[in-house]
């Protein structure tokens, strides 16, 4: 039973994959854009921050779900 | 080589377990109102139990005292910390705004003006000219969130680590978002905007009203709680020097970024609704 709970929490933590890929892609594009147009840096970084926050949300939900699994069932 | 690794891991596990046991002993007294405690009997083996105890301890919000009205209204730790932060902010703003002059402003006033101006410009850039009436509220929220996210370094539990606090803030944001839509477009125009861009999107638009505050609330809560749990684990393993860089990242950087993102997203949604 315990190991099953641990596996469930681990699966919930897999949401980090999507967030990692998303933030990586966003950052790479932002760096490209800044290299192409350095004067637009403030606008680009503002949008990058917004996108990163939204992408990171999925990872946070995974974390919260994992935490709840461990606390409620463990 | 493998033996060495195993020994190090065992050693770390021992330290962690000892600390957890110590903490459990300490916290048993305060555990009368633990919400997760009431949820039922413990299941699972003894290995995860100590970790579970730590997580529960972090999730748990202690009752400080009870107001004796009716059945008694419990006042939680996060509320008291919020009161303290409110008092500090009110006193600070009273002190800082005293003796303001138009001619020959002092260093203090120049610094204050620069800060307020930067914040105002930031919100003006997102909300536009019509959003001026919401700027004082947004500034209050960002200052409160910034202080309360960082308050973990003073040894108190940051109030934003409590789900109820972030939920209340997110609900306030939700009502403000819908209110500014109604104020701008009128009641009819507001309800008509649910059919944008095509009527098929109606369920999506209605769901969005509730998804926005949920996302705001859980993002703030999860980030602060995650940072807090990681900090607690780091302090178990090595309480001396190692926590300093972690604290710089989790308390300061993450705290300010999350406060910034909360108001940024709220004002983004507001300008979206006002369009």
Interface residues (C-beta under 8 A of the other chain):
Chain A: X1 X2 X5 X6 X49 X50 X53 X56 X57 X60 X61 X63 X64 X67 X70 X71 X72 X73 X74
Chain B: X36 X39 X43 X44 X45 X47 X48 X49 X51 X52 X55 X56 X59 X215 X218 X219 X221 X222 X223 X225 X226 X229 X257 X260 X261 X264 X265 X268
